[in-house]
């Protein structure tokens, strides 16, 4: 599990050590970790260390001090180091250490920007140490102009962000002004929530967490990401004497005469994700296509109340003119059972929902939902602040909300939030969301009353609906990546994603460190 924190949480965790006079020690640990990460990254790329050119962009605060001390360490390894001071001052001890190590210092002026930007763009390594976790509002003035020029000119050099890329909000991931996108972000004490949410994740590159001794003082994380061990532990597994009904039955209300394929893809996603049975309700022509494509699916008649299931999937491939399907969707939502509501069902939702309702909008659909609820957010606003948007949606609806994207975010109405980025850009293809809805629906149908496997990985019982949605997003993302890798990194179809899910499920299930599905786990809950 990756735990991520707000900048405020991390700074509060530093206070006990700062109060005992260990501030310099924390900075040295951070700088040493940053320098070590630069060395390892250069080695992994087959780059030389001796003589490598390093330019560090330095702010006037502690973030700049971290960068200066790190550059001093790199100078001691034989690298040629240059510091560009973007403010009217710099961390005194860090600057002194940098100069003692033989580093060159330039003070930023407007007239010097072209030359300094060219030097940085041509360097082997650029370290962004301008703004830290407490900064708000992004870069301004000459510093903004310099970063924009470096960003425009850099080609093959390694860009490393110190704690987080300057201009990215540590708490929300919102990005202000020009941001120098990093290949690697070396962050201290704990991952910052803004690095695991778009658009911050667009700029962070690979994120490396360096422990600095504050970890025991960190509170409950602001954001979590499920990794191999948690995914494996949370996957449902049939008991020895299971039968199709005990393994869960998913009801599917999806598809229309205009979009019949959505029903097929939703059913395929569900079948691939381990559910015991899928029952389909919809127009006869769509039901015929489902039968032909997925003979395992039982195409039922009658009302929602006439069909016994453990969870419902509603909305995929439905429009406002599909009155019968929308009636079925409303009945499913009113049933009290867990429901995943996708696409066409979102406009038909009641004002207040419950946490076992999982909404799966993309940014445009979430903006439309906000507008229906009386908000003014448009798609651009949602995409500019995905973490704030998904949390706001969960709070305003009372439902669990999964916001689809390059980084998929899941928020529960009481604040539990997950971030998953397991996929590939090739997942941006028609029908991919229908498969995802099917996967999540299948997992909801298999959830049952047992919450033990969630508590064993530190997830509270009330957080299980968000965790199930995050699990579905992770499986879907990994299946998309596997489907693409099967064609040497090429494009994929939604059907290909569904086909890859069982193999991914099998691989993930082998990775558990929690005793191969035993319920006598001795693992400790997360802080």
Buried (B, 14 or more C-beta within 10 A) or exposed (E): BBBBBBBEBBBBBBEEBBEEEBBEBBBBBBBBBBBBBBBEBBEEEEBEBEEBBBBBBBBBBBBBBBBBBBBBBBBEBEBBBBBBBBBEEBBEBBBEBBBEBEBBBBBBEEEBBEEBBEBBBBBBBBBBBBBBBEBEEBBEEBBBBBBBBBBEBBEEBBBBBBBBBBBBBBBBBBBBBBBBBBBBBBBBBBBBBBBBBBBBBBBBBEBBBBEBBBEEBBEEBBBBBBBBBBBBBBBBEBEEEEEEEBBBBBBBBBBBEEBBBBBBBBBBBBBBBBBBBBBBBBBEEBBEBBBEBBEEBBBBEEEBEEBEBBBBBBBBBBBEEBEEBBBBBBBBBEBEBBBBBBBBBBBBBEEEBBBBBBBBBBBEBBBBBBEEBEBEBBBEBBBBBBBBBBBBBBBBBBBBBBBBBBBBBBBBBEEBBBBBBBBBEBBBBEBBBBBBBBBBBBBBBBBEEEBEBBBBBBBBEBBBBBBBBBBBBBBBBBBBBBBBEBEEEEEBBBBBBBBBBBBBBEEBBEBBEBEEBEEEBEBEEEE
